[in-house]
Every structure is written in C-alpha cells, then in structure tokens.
Amino acid sequence: MKKSRFSDEQIVRILQQAERGGKPITALCKEHGIAENTFYRWRRRFGGLDVPQARRLKELEAENARLKRLLAERDLEVDVMRQVLAKN
C-alpha cells in the first residue's frame, strides 16, 4: 500500500478543521492539496477520533498485521508437518 504524504495526526487535524466549519470542504481540500474523495475516505476512517486515538488505531492495525503474518507462518508449518507425517 502506498504511504500517505500525511501522518495520521495531520489527517485528524484536517478533519477537525473541517468539523469546525470555517471553510467549505472543497476549499479545505484545495488548501491541503487533496482530492475530495480522499477527504471523505479519511473522514470514514478517522471521523470522530482525536490524535491519541488515531495513534492507538495505527498501533492496533500494525499489531493485527503482525499477528496475521504469524498465523499464516504457523499454518504453513503445520501443513508441512502434515505432509511429512503423511509420507511416513
């Protein structure tokens, strides 16, 4: 997945700026150099979060990915062991 130009903290701050309603969303998107689709995707993902919650979300996603990799590796090892035992 492509790395974003914006950190999660920056995204949350942009969304909070939009919630305050000072500027229309189109102007806010032009100011930060993002597409409206990107803004709405961010709002769906980070809507209602503050900075510490966004950091925690990022940590949980990384931990979840690590655990999925570990599970996949374990499943491969179990499959190999079954094949070895089946040959005997």
C-alpha angles and dihedrals in degrees: 000000000000116000114243123240087225128065119228089254091055091048092051091049091051090050091048089051089054092048091055086060100219093137135022114262093247092056091046091052092050091048092055095036098242134127120249089241089059091050093052092046089052091048091052091050103037103020113141095009126122125212099273091047091050090052090050090049090053091049092049092049091051091048091048091052091050092050092049090053091050091050092049091050091049091049090053091050091050091049092051091049091051090052092049092049091046091056091054 
